[in-house]
Amino acid sequence: MPRWIQKLWNSKESSSTQREQEAKVTKKPSVSSRPPSPSSTLSQSASSSLSLTTPPKPPHSALSSLLRWSRKYDVLVCHSSVHGDIQEAVRLVSFLEASPRGLRCFLMQRDSCPGGAISTELCQAVQDSHLKALLITPDFLQDDWCTYMMHQILAQGPMSNRIIPLVLNLPHSDYPKELRFYFYIHLGKKRDSDYNRVNKTVLTYLKDLAQNEEMDNMDTSSDGLSGEGSSQKDKLVAKDDSTETST
């Protein structure tokens, strides 16, 4: 082969090899034009929506209702001044106030203001309590202050759902005629079970208050949109007072 042909052939091979090496160095990774999979798109959109979404509000609790806190006590326990009745009332209140129930109770011997007039203190306690539990015993019927409180409670809301009669060591024939329209809870040997019935009665009442509050809030919102709204506080007070005469 002539020398000049061999030189030309070698130069072409070296140029080709150099171009291949340069192409390898400058070659960039190919970008796939394939569209993203639906699963990856969904996961990305879900993660972005979770970062923007506010946490859901907890369900409205009966114990957190504004109407509940409009009164100082959830339940007033009326009992005689006899030692046995006082002990029974203390056990009931201890059960209702203990965790997880956490109810607010009024006991005359514990919560009355020293130096205050008895009639004033008792009437104020009646006004400050949502429900009234009457510990009806033979000594209760003989106690003038218990009779006075029972009449005050009945005068506040006759035929209302605010009274919880508790009968202890009393025959049915001696049950007060003033309370003949009310079902009572007989305190037997299973005290915790009977106390739990009292707790459920109070919670049912407070749950109704919470539902009334939610309805009032909805009415307030709709009235605000129509330009016919009134004060929410006035509505709550009016709704709470209306339960005095409900059956």
C-alpha positions as CSV (number, residue, x, y, z in Angstrom):
1,M,0.0,0.0,0.0
2,P,1.4,3.4,-0.9
3,R,2.6,5.4,2.1
4,W,0.4,8.4,1.5
5,I,-2.7,6.2,1.5
6,Q,-1.7,4.6,4.8
7,K,-1.2,8.1,6.4
8,L,-4.6,9.2,5.2
9,W,-6.2,6.0,6.6
10,N,-4.5,6.4,10.0
11,S,-5.6,10.1,10.3
12,K,-9.2,9.1,9.6
13,E,-9.1,6.4,12.3
14,S,-7.6,8.8,14.9
15,S,-10.2,11.5,14.1
16,S,-13.0,9.0,14.4
17,T,-11.7,7.7,17.8
18,Q,-11.3,11.3,19.1
19,R,-14.9,12.1,18.1
20,E,-16.2,9.1,19.9
21,Q,-14.2,10.0,23.1
22,E,-15.5,13.6,23.0
23,A,-19.1,12.3,22.5
24,K,-18.8,10.0,25.6
25,V,-17.5,12.9,27.7
26,T,-20.1,15.4,26.6
27,K,-22.9,13.0,26.5
28,K,-25.7,14.0,28.9
29,P,-28.2,11.5,30.5
30,S,-31.2,11.2,28.5
31,V,-34.5,12.7,29.9
32,S,-37.4,10.4,29.6
33,S,-40.3,11.9,27.8
34,R,-42.7,9.4,29.3
35,P,-45.4,11.0,31.4
36,P,-45.4,10.4,35.2
37,S,-47.4,7.5,36.4
38,P,-50.9,8.2,37.9
39,S,-49.8,6.8,41.3
40,S,-46.9,9.3,41.6
41,T,-49.2,12.1,40.5
42,L,-51.7,11.2,43.2
43,S,-49.1,10.9,45.9
44,Q,-47.7,14.3,45.0
45,S,-51.1,16.0,45.0
46,A,-52.1,14.2,48.2
47,S,-48.9,15.4,50.0
48,S,-49.4,19.0,48.8
49,S,-53.1,19.0,49.9
50,L,-52.2,17.6,53.3
51,S,-49.7,20.3,53.9
52,L,-52.4,23.0,53.1
53,T,-55.3,21.4,54.9
54,T,-55.9,22.5,58.5
55,P,-56.5,19.7,61.1
56,P,-60.2,18.8,61.6
57,K,-61.9,20.3,64.6
58,P,-62.7,17.9,67.4
59,P,-66.4,17.0,68.0
60,H,-68.3,19.4,70.2
61,S,-68.3,18.0,73.7
62,A,-71.2,18.4,76.1
63,L,-68.8,19.3,78.9
64,S,-67.4,22.2,76.8
65,S,-70.7,23.8,76.0
66,L,-71.0,27.5,76.7
67,L,-74.5,26.9,78.0
68,R,-73.0,24.5,80.5
69,W,-70.6,27.1,81.8
70,S,-73.4,29.7,82.1
71,R,-74.1,28.2,85.5
72,K,-71.6,27.5,88.3
73,Y,-72.7,23.9,89.1
74,D,-73.8,21.0,87.0
75,V,-75.8,19.4,89.8
76,L,-76.9,20.4,93.3
77,V,-77.2,17.7,95.9
78,C,-79.9,18.5,98.5
79,H,-79.8,16.3,101.7
80,S,-80.7,16.5,105.3
81,S,-78.3,17.4,108.1
82,V,-78.3,13.9,109.6
83,H,-74.8,12.3,109.6
84,G,-75.8,9.3,107.5
85,D,-77.4,11.4,104.8
86,I,-74.4,13.7,104.7
87,Q,-72.1,10.7,104.2
88,E,-74.3,9.4,101.4
89,A,-74.3,12.8,99.7
90,V,-70.5,13.1,100.0
91,R,-70.0,9.6,98.4
92,L,-72.3,10.6,95.5
93,V,-70.5,13.9,94.9
94,S,-67.1,12.2,95.1
95,F,-68.2,9.8,92.4
96,L,-69.6,12.5,90.1
97,E,-66.6,14.8,90.6
98,A,-63.9,12.1,90.1
99,S,-62.1,11.6,86.8
100,P,-63.2,11.0,84.0
101,R,-66.6,12.3,84.9
102,G,-65.5,15.7,86.3
103,L,-68.9,17.1,87.1
104,R,-69.3,20.3,89.2
105,C,-71.4,19.7,92.3
106,F,-72.8,21.8,95.1
107,L,-72.9,20.4,98.6
108,M,-74.6,22.6,101.2
109,Q,-72.2,21.6,104.0
110,R,-69.1,22.2,101.8
111,D,-69.9,25.0,99.4
112,S,-72.1,27.4,101.4
113,C,-70.5,30.7,102.2
114,P,-69.8,31.1,105.9
115,G,-71.8,34.0,107.4
116,G,-74.4,34.0,104.6
117,A,-78.1,33.7,105.3
118,I,-79.1,30.1,104.9
119,S,-82.2,30.9,102.7
120,T,-80.1,33.2,100.5
121,E,-77.3,30.7,100.1
122,L,-79.7,27.9,99.2
123,C,-81.7,30.0,96.8
124,Q,-78.5,31.1,95.1
125,A,-77.3,27.6,94.8
126,V,-80.6,26.6,93.1
127,Q,-80.2,29.4,90.6
128,D,-76.5,28.5,90.0
129,S,-77.1,24.8,89.3
130,H,-78.4,23.1,86.1
131,L,-79.9,20.0,87.8
132,K,-81.0,19.3,91.4
133,A,-80.6,15.9,93.0
134,L,-82.8,15.4,96.0
135,L,-81.6,12.7,98.5
136,I,-85.0,11.8,99.8
137,T,-84.8,9.8,103.1
138,P,-87.1,9.7,106.1
139,D,-84.8,12.5,107.6
140,F,-85.1,14.5,104.5
141,L,-88.9,14.6,104.9
142,Q,-88.5,15.8,108.5
143,D,-85.9,18.5,107.7
144,D,-87.5,22.0,107.3
145,W,-84.7,23.3,105.1
146,C,-84.9,20.3,102.8
147,T,-88.6,20.9,102.4
148,Y,-87.9,24.5,101.8
149,M,-85.3,23.7,99.1
150,M,-87.6,21.2,97.4
151,H,-90.3,23.8,97.1
152,Q,-87.9,26.4,95.8
153,I,-86.7,23.9,93.1
154,L,-90.2,23.0,92.1
155,A,-91.2,26.7,92.0
156,Q,-88.2,27.4,89.7
157,G,-89.3,24.8,87.1
158,P,-92.4,22.7,87.8
159,M,-92.6,19.7,85.5
160,S,-89.1,20.4,84.3
161,N,-86.3,17.9,83.5
162,R,-84.0,19.5,86.1
163,I,-84.9,17.4,89.1
164,I,-83.4,14.0,90.0
165,P,-85.1,12.4,93.0
166,L,-82.9,9.8,94.8
167,V,-84.8,7.6,97.2
168,L,-83.0,5.9,100.1
169,N,-84.5,3.8,102.9
170,L,-88.0,5.1,102.1
171,P,-91.0,3.1,101.2
172,H,-92.9,4.1,98.0
173,S,-95.9,5.1,100.1
174,D,-93.9,7.8,101.7
175,Y,-92.6,9.3,98.5
176,P,-93.5,13.1,98.5
177,K,-96.6,13.8,96.6
178,E,-95.0,17.0,95.2
179,L,-92.7,14.7,93.2
180,R,-95.3,12.2,92.0
181,F,-94.8,13.3,88.4
182,Y,-91.0,12.5,88.5
183,F,-89.4,9.1,88.2
184,Y,-86.9,8.5,90.9
185,I,-83.6,6.5,91.3
186,H,-83.7,4.0,94.1
187,L,-80.4,3.8,95.8
188,G,-79.8,0.1,96.5
189,K,-76.8,-2.1,97.3
190,K,-75.1,-1.4,94.0
191,R,-74.2,2.2,94.7
192,D,-71.8,2.7,91.9
193,S,-74.4,1.6,89.4
194,D,-77.0,3.9,90.8
195,Y,-74.5,6.8,90.9
196,N,-73.6,6.1,87.3
197,R,-77.3,6.5,86.4
198,V,-77.2,10.0,88.0
199,N,-74.1,10.8,86.0
200,K,-75.7,9.6,82.7
201,T,-78.8,11.7,83.5
202,V,-76.6,14.8,84.0
203,L,-74.6,14.1,80.8
204,T,-77.8,13.6,78.8
205,Y,-79.1,17.0,80.0
206,L,-75.7,18.7,79.2
207,K,-75.7,17.0,75.7
208,D,-79.1,18.6,75.0
209,L,-77.6,21.9,76.0
210,A,-74.7,21.5,73.6
211,Q,-77.1,20.6,70.8
212,N,-79.2,23.6,71.5
213,E,-76.0,25.7,71.4
214,E,-75.1,24.3,68.0
215,M,-78.5,25.1,66.7
216,D,-78.3,28.6,68.0
217,N,-74.9,29.1,66.4
218,M,-76.4,27.9,63.0
219,D,-79.4,30.3,63.5
220,T,-77.0,33.1,64.3
221,S,-75.0,32.5,61.2
222,S,-78.0,32.3,58.9
223,D,-79.5,35.4,60.5
224,G,-76.2,37.3,60.0
225,L,-76.3,36.5,56.3
226,S,-79.9,37.7,56.0
227,G,-79.3,40.8,58.0
228,E,-81.7,39.8,60.8
229,G,-79.2,38.5,63.4
230,S,-79.3,39.2,67.1
231,S,-76.8,38.9,69.9
232,Q,-75.6,35.3,70.3
233,K,-75.4,35.8,74.0
234,D,-79.0,36.8,74.2
235,K,-80.0,33.7,72.3
236,L,-78.0,31.3,74.6
237,V,-79.5,32.9,77.7
238,A,-83.0,32.7,76.3
239,K,-82.6,29.0,75.2
240,D,-81.2,28.1,78.6
241,D,-84.1,29.8,80.5
242,S,-86.6,28.1,78.2
243,T,-85.6,24.7,79.7
244,E,-87.1,25.7,83.0
245,T,-90.6,24.8,81.9
246,S,-89.8,22.0,79.5
247,T,-91.0,18.5,80.3
